[in-house]
Amino acid sequence: MKIGIISGSVRQGRNSAHVARWVASSVKDLGLADVDFEVVPLADYQLPAFDSPISPMAATEPFENPEVARWGRTIASFDAYILVTPEYNHSVPGALKNAVDWLGRELHGKPIAFVSYGADGGVRATEHWRQIVANFEMIDIRSSIALGLFTDFDKDGIAPQPRRAAEIATLANSLVATTRRWQRDLTSQAA
Ligand SMILES: Cc1cc2nc3c(=O)[nH]c(=O)nc-3n(C[C@H](O)[C@H](O)[C@H](O)COP(=O)(O)O)c2cc1C
């Protein structure tokens, strides 16, 4: 099983890089058998503002733009996701929403969990993401993590409160169990 940890900010000096690194190292320590986690920094992709005449849900071919096609291939290669999202203006960050707008089948039906951060933990971003991913019929994991800018960070980056270790374990275990169930369902439907 492959799980992508999407580092969802493209801002210079972004905190998402610290958060994604912490998520990656925490989940590796859980020793989950047959699960590979990989960080995908959104900032590594130069995606244009969505301008296609065709909705990605309806597209039958990869998009021509090489960065969009590369982004689509990367996202398609995962079975499930942990979305590391900041909260911008009480909602999801525009660059990450634009990146998701370029996707369709790559995400469809797959499990996803959320790690947010912000002054109040970024919970509004996570709750807005739950509405967005419903359009992809994704399976959103109930457990989420909401890191506070004033309680889980220091001047050098992330400094999570001790309780976050248990929270990330719960989130990852739930995501992996759900993904295994989803894979079994796919296999039995194909048989
Ligand atoms: C444009 C913008 C809007 C923001 N709006 C909010 C907000 O509504 N709520 C909040 O808690 N933090 C808000 N913040 C603070 C961000 O959560 C904080 O800067 C965080 O580090 C951003 O993530 P990033 O560094 O990975 O880009 C905002 C930051 C920016 C740049």
The ligand as an ORCA input file, in Angstrom:
! r2SCAN-3c Opt
* xyz 0 1
  C      -3.295     34.276      3.057
  C      -3.295     33.732      4.455
  C      -4.490     33.593      5.126
  C      -4.503     33.035      6.414
  N      -5.694     32.848      7.023
  C      -5.741     32.168      8.188
  C      -6.991     31.828      8.765
  O      -8.044     32.130      8.262
  N      -6.976     31.109      9.919
  C      -5.800     30.720     10.526
  O      -5.857     30.061     11.545
  N      -4.608     31.061     10.003
  C      -4.554     31.758      8.841
  N      -3.352     32.081      8.285
  C      -2.143     31.704      8.984
  C      -1.658     30.382      8.455
  O      -2.393     29.309      8.997
  C      -0.165     30.219      8.766
  O       0.529     31.298      8.172
  C       0.385     28.919      8.230
  O       1.735     28.812      8.571
  C       0.239     28.867      6.717
  O       0.701     27.650      6.223
  P       1.999     27.580      5.318
  O       3.117     28.254      6.109
  O       2.277     26.115      5.129
  O       1.683     28.289      4.041
  C      -3.297     32.652      7.036
  C      -2.100     32.826      6.346
  C      -2.091     33.352      5.071
  C      -0.776     33.467      4.336
*
